[in-house]
Amino acid sequence: MSEAEIQQILADAQNAPSACNTQPWQVHIASGETLARLKNKFKIRAAEGKFTPDFEFNQAKFLGKYEQRWRNQYEHVFTTSYGIAREDKAGRQVVYDDNFAGYGAPHMAFLFMPKVDNHDVNIASDLGMYSQTFLLSLTARGFGGIPQLALALFADDIRKELAVSDDYKLLHVISFGHPDWQAMQNQKHLGRVPLSESVSMHW
């Protein structure tokens, strides 16, 4: 994947919707030696259990029907995609390590948002639309990407490596490149609930 191709995708994403046209995203792309250093740091920090996320994300707080959905996700990832039994701790660690390595992707986009009092939700909404536009552009151009909350666990190390000001918080990361379409993870996909569970029509 060339720099010119990445620039085209970034240009597409730059046209994402934005509240009041504030365009509050700050995006850093890491590849090559820079990304190798980051991946190595992720591996070390994960082994140490030292995480510095800017935002808390705890799926255990999602209860009821939401809990069932995230539990289905874990079962899909470990059992369906990787064929790893629940009691296989060593096998599950391989999946965790793969996650922290960005699944072997040669590029990562780090999405930062400015610190603006009481506007986190609004800004995160804009970054969500930016992310979706970025991902759609990747797909349209024959590439692929995966948004990862797990990599945002290393926000301090990422800021230091990429020389990002403390005035910006890391929302999430998109690992991207050429997908391996033959990989089991790309053969079987977790479905979505019926529209009737999430949409109400009012005429």
N, C-alpha and C positions, 0 to 999 in steps of 0.2 A: 504494500500500500504506500503510494508516494505522498510526499508532502503536498503536492498540487491537488491530489485527490482529497486529502484531509482538509485542505483549504476550501474546496468546493462544498464539502459537508458542513463546515463551519459557517460558510456563507448562507447556506440553506437555513441552518439553525438560527442565524442572526435575525431571520424574519419571523421568529416565533411571536405569538401574541404577548403583549406586556401591558399590565395595568398602567394607565396614564403614560405609556411609552417610556417608562423609567429604565427598561432593559437592565435590570439589576444583576445580571450574571457576570461573573468573572471566571473565565475558563482557562485552565492550564493543561496543555497536552504534553504528556511525557512518553518518550520512546527511547530506544537504544540504551546507552550506558546510564542515563538518568533513571529510566524505568527499572533497569536491572538493580541499581542501588536501592530504589524504593522497595522493590519486591523482596530484596534481601532483608531490608529493615522490617518489613511487614512480618516476615518469617520469624525474625528474632523477637520482635515485640509480642507476637502471638504466643510464642513459646514461653516468654516471661510472664504473660498474662497482663501486660501493661498496655492499657488502652486509654486514649484521650479523645473521645468523641465530642463534637460540639453540640450534638443533639442526642437525647436519649431515645432509643428505640428498644422496647421490650415487648416481644410478641406475647409473652405470658399475660400481659394486661388486656389482651383482646380475648374476651370471654364469649360464651354462647355460640352462635353460629359462626362468629369470626374465629373462635378457637378451633372449631372443627376444620375450618378452611386452612389455617396455618399448619395444623397437624397433618392434613392431607398433603400439603406441600412438602413437609419433611419426609413423609413416607414416599412420595413420588421421587424426590431427589435421591434418597439413600437406597431405597428398595427397587423402584422401577428403573431409574436411570443408571445407577451404579451396581445394583444387585448386591447390596450390603445389608446384612441382617442387623436388626436393632441392637443385638448384644455384641456385635463385632466392633469393639472400640477402636482397634487398630485400623480397620477398614474405614470407619467413620472419620478418623483423623486424616486419612488420605484425602477425603472429600473436603474437609476444612482447609487443609493445606492448599488444595487446588483452588479453592475459593479465594484465599488470600493472595494467590499468585495470579489472579485474574483469568484463570482457566487457560493460561498460556497465551493470552492475547498480546500482540506486539505493541499495542498502544493503549493508553489510558487517558481519559478526559476527566479532570478534576473540577467539579462545579462548586464554586464559592459564591457566597452571597454576603452583601455588606451588613454590618451590624447597624440596624436602625430600630430604635426603641419601639416595642409593641407592634412591629410590622412583620415579624417572622413568617406568619402564615401567608400574608399577601405576597411576600417576596418568594417564599418557597413555591407558591402556586405558579409564579412566573417561571421559576427554574424548572418546575415540572413540565411546563409546556415547551420550554427550550429543550429539555431532555427528550421528550417525545418527538419533536421535530428533528433533532439530531439522529435519533434511532431510525425514524422513517426515511431520512435521507440516506443513511447507511444501507438500509434494505433496498431502496430504489436504485442504488448504485452498485448493487451486487455484493455488499459487505454485510457485516452483522455486528451487533453489540449487545452487551448485557449491563443494565444498571445495577450497581452493587452498594448496598448500605454497609456491608461488612468492612469495606476498605475505608469508610469514613471513621472507623474506630481509631485510625492512626493520624488524626488531623494534625497534631503538633509536629510529628515527624515530616508529614507532607509539606506543611507550611515552611518548615526549616529548609528542606531540600529544594523547594521551588521558589524560595525567597518571597513568600506571600505575607503580607502584613497581617498582624493580629486583628486588624479592623475587619477582616473577612472570616466568615465561618464556612466550613466545608459541609455541604449538604449530602452529596453522594458522588460516586465515581462511575464512569462508564468505561468498561473494558471493550476494545473493539479491534476488528481486523477481518481476516478471511475465515469464516466459520468452517468447521469440519462437519459437513452435512451428514456424514456417515456415522458420526458419534451417536451413541444411544440417547444422549441428552437432547439431540436434535431430531430424533426419530419419534419420540413419544412426548407429547405435551400435556401438561395439566390443563384441564378444561376450565370453563367459567360457569358460574351458576346461571340458571335460566333468567331471562330478562325480568320475568315476573317477580323475582326475589329482590331486584334492585331498582326497578322502574315502575312508577305509577303514572298512568295517563289520565289527564284531566281535560275533558272536552267542554 
